[in-house]
Amino acid sequence: MALNDQDPIGNLKNKLLSLFGSSGQKDKTPQPGKARFNIWYLVLAIFFFSYLQQFLFTSKPETIPYSLFKQYVDQGMVGELVIGPENIKGKLAGTPEREFTTVRVNDSDLVKDLDKHKLSYSGRYENKFLSSLLAWILPLGFFFLVWRFAMKKMGSGLGVMSFSKSKAKIFAESDTKVSFADVAGIDESKEELEEVVEFLKTPEKFQKLGGRIPKGVLLVGPPGTGKTLLARAVAGEAKVPFFSISGSEFVEMFVGVGAARVRDLFSQAAAQAPCIIFIDELDALGKARGMNVTGGHDEREQTLNQLLVEMDGFATNKGVIIMAATNRPEILDPALLRPGRLDRQVLVDRPDINGREAILKIHSSNVALSTEVDLHKIAGRTPGFVGADLANIVNEAALLAARDDKETVDPADFDEAIDRVMGGLQKKNRMMNALEKETVAFHESGHAIVAESVEHADPVHKVSVIPRGIAALGYTQQQPTEDRYLMTRSELVDRLAVLLGGRVAEELVFNEISTGAQNDLQRASDIARAMVTEYGMSELLGLVSYERPRQAMFPQESFSSGKNYSDAKAAQIDDEITRFVDEAHQRVRKILLERRPVLDDLASLLLKQESVQGEELRQMLSAAVGKRAAAPDPSSAGMTVDN
């Protein structure tokens, strides 16, 4: 539970500094075996040839006015002259001789004056072949060589005739370097794929008995659960080539390119069989056909049709296994999931506590851990986390320890890493006035006290008023005692109470409410609505589900969306939702009134030290219960109590 706060997100970084590959902060160290074309080479070449033509291959005579040229003629100082249609070039007598040029004007007496002074003159004669060669042919030839070099080094994907080539990355048997030992927390999924590995290793074992291995395997699961890693592990265990490509890389702006790439991919795979073709994010390519609202031809559908044809045409004895991964199986075309194509679906689910512990062991194998670190305890604090989240926690803990110049990573680093991944970075420098900080302290105290007072809520691990992330001004962190897959009505009611604890605490202490409970109210409303419309937990409405599934398995079902009950029933649903929330509100108010001293003490402690552990909170509640039990009964002393 966290208070909401609006905090502007950081500025965008300028990523256009290295547009021509000559600037920016990226590493410019050339990789072995790779050359990099730079556009500045072309610019420098243009200036170079301009310089050669302007300064080396052409002379630079002195330019004089025509009137001065006539004076030199009259004085007899002019030597050889070359008369052109636009200018006149010559040499002045002297030591050394000086070349000059002047603009020719319409002077009918020029030839007479030259003959009069007996000067040698001639018309212009030029060897245009050499000048044309240096001025045009050489630059064009150089540009052609640069273009050929760039096309060769930038890859075959830029060629005009190579758009149809597949962009799949090919990993050889020795390049995969991933085995089942690198995959943890999904033991059931690994067992499902062991049969695929066995077929790729010894196909004759299955062919002898007439068995047919599945042509395709679809890995389904939430993001970050290790679907791609599992596919690479299959290739690594089987020691076969691994073709990896994303579903979005098939479709281009040109019609027919996607289908051509599919054909090229499967032809390459058939040439290197046995092998594995892995298509990541299959939903980008395999979305159900007929969903194009604009009508007309759809390039994506043509690509999907070609994929279906290629998968259907593959014989099982070719040794080509098709694997795909997606986190949205409900939108895939049913033709992809039929037997003979992706006929085996393997669920790669979120790991349980044992799986999380195994994943933490793998990711922390190269990290210097303190002897006090208990990975099982860390796994218990991270319910619902996937492999990518756990890897991030280990990395964050190592970075925090290195920042503090520690020799090993201790439990405090993991504690801060979990808080950082779940809530965001600490913002201790955020300035809050005294009233706002006090409001946050009582708000989080209300959440924590209610969580420890109801029967079915998870125990509190930590209460904090340190702002985190974008919107959290404080948070109450609960730690489940075990992994749960079902929720009872009592547990949902208790969860409603915990969500409303912060809002009710503000009402009791300040006789005022703030905007901080917005997220809590939203989650409480969602739980109450689900109890009424989906789970059939309302006695008034009975065992009826009024909510359609949010995502249909087949696309044609999604067009019949809308409520399937009357307006009168909708009013009853709204009344029941309100009743659930109001009953939880009254219950929470009673709990906090009975524990008002603990509420005040916990809020004061939070204002003083900003964070309180769950054990300290439970000690405060136990002491308060002991005081109430030791207090004398007013009726036994002959006292009366006003109701």
C-alpha positions, 0 to 999 in steps of 0.5 A: 500500500503506498500513497500517491504522489505526482513526480515528473519523470526525467528528461529524455536523453539525446540519442542523435549525437552519433548519427554518422558514427563519428561522435557520441559516448559509445565504445568506438573500439573496432571489433575483430573481423568487423569494419565500420563505414563512416560517412565522414570518409566520404566528406573528406574524399570530396574535399581531397579531390577538390583540393587536387583539382583546384591547386595541383592540377591547375596553375595559379597565374596573376590576374591583371586588368585588361588596361594594364595588359594593354600597357604591357603590350605597348611597352613590349613586356609581354612574351608568349600569349595564349588567346582564349574565348574568355581570357588571355594568358601570357608571361611577362618579360623579366627574371623570373618570368611571371605568368598572368591572365586577364579577361578578354574584352571586345577589342578589334585592335588587339591583333594589330597591336600584337603584330605591331610590336611583333609579339608571339601569340596563339589560340588555346589548345587543351588536352581535355582527356587528362583533366576530365579523367582527374576531375570526373572519372577518378572521383566517380570511381572512388565513390563507386569503391566506397559504395561497394565497401559500405554495402559489403561491410554493412551486411547483406540485409541492405542489398536490394535483392536481399530483403527476402533473406531471413534475419535469424541469428544462427548459433552453432553447437558450440556457441549456445553454451546453455544447458539445463543446469543453467535453468532453475525453478521450472523443473516441470517445463524442463521435463516436458522438453527432455523428450525433444532433446532425446529425439534430437540426439537419438531420432532412430529410437522413436522412429523404430517404434513408430512414434511421432515427435511433436513438430512444434513446441509453444512455450507459454508464460509471463514475461521474464520466466525464462522461455528464451533461456529454456529454448537455448538450453534445449539446443545446448543439451541436444548439441544442434544449431539454433536459429533464433528470430523474433516474430516482428522481424519477418514483416517489412514495408514491402509486400511479400517480404515476410513470406519470402523470409519464412521460406528462406528460414525453413530452407536454411534449417532443412539444410542444417538439420537436425536443428531448432527454429526458435521464434520469440514473441510469436504473437507479433506474427501469429495473431489470429487472422480476420482481425484487420479492421481496415480490411483489404490485404494484410502483409502480416496475414500473408506471412502467417499463411506462409508460416502455416504452410511451411510448418505443415510441410515439415516431415518429422524425420527431417529433425527440425523442431520448431519452438516458439514463445509468447505471453499472449496465447489467447490471441494466437491463430487457432491454426497454429495450435492444432496438432501437427504444428505447435501441438505441444504447449509447455507452461513456463510459470512463475516459480514457487519458493523452492524454485525462487531459491534455486534461481537465486543460487544460480544468479548469486554463484559468482557473487561474494555473499556474506555467511548471514545471507539466507537465500531461502528467506529472500525467496520467501520475501519475493512471491510472484517474482520471476527469474528476471526479477530475481536476477535484478535483485542479486545484481542490485544487492551487489551494486549496493555493496560495492557502492559502500566498499563492502567485501561481501553482500550482506542481508541489508543489501538484499533488503534494500535491493528488494525494496528498490525493485518493488517500490523504486529508488529512495527519495530521502531528499524530497522536501515534505512539510510536517503535516504531510509527513505526519499524514503519511506516518498515520496512513501507513500505521493504519495499514500495518496495524490492521494487517496485524489485527485481522486473521487472514492477512500476511504478516507485516515485514516493514513499515516505512515513510521514505518516499520511493519511486514515482508516486509512493510517499510511504509503504507497508510491506507484507511478507506471505508465509507461503505461496498461495493459489486460491483465495477464500472469501474471508481472506478477500474480506481481510484484504479489503480491510487492510487496504482501507486501513490507511484511509480510516486512520486519516479520518480518526486522527485528522478528521480529514481525508487526503488524496493519498488513498487513491490507489488503495481505494482502486484496489479495494473496489476491484476486489469487491467487484470481483467478489460480486461479479466473478466469484459468486461471493454475494449472498444476495446475487447468488452463484452467478458470474456476471463478468465475461472473460477479459480475453477471449481464446478465439477472436470471433468471441471478442465481438460479442462483448458487453454485459449480459444482465439487466439494468436492475441487476446492474444496480444490485451489483453496484449496491453489493459492491458498496456494501462490501466496502462499507462493511470493511470500512466499519470493521477497520474503524472499530479495529483502529479505535481499539488500538488508538494508542498503538496507532499514535505510538507507531506513527511517532516512531515512524516520524522519528526513525522513518522505518519500523520492522514487523517484529517491533510492531508486533511487540507494540501490539502485544504490550498494548494487549497486555495492558488492556488485560491488566486493567481493572474491570469498571463493573467490579469496582462499582463503577458505571460506564456511559454508553 
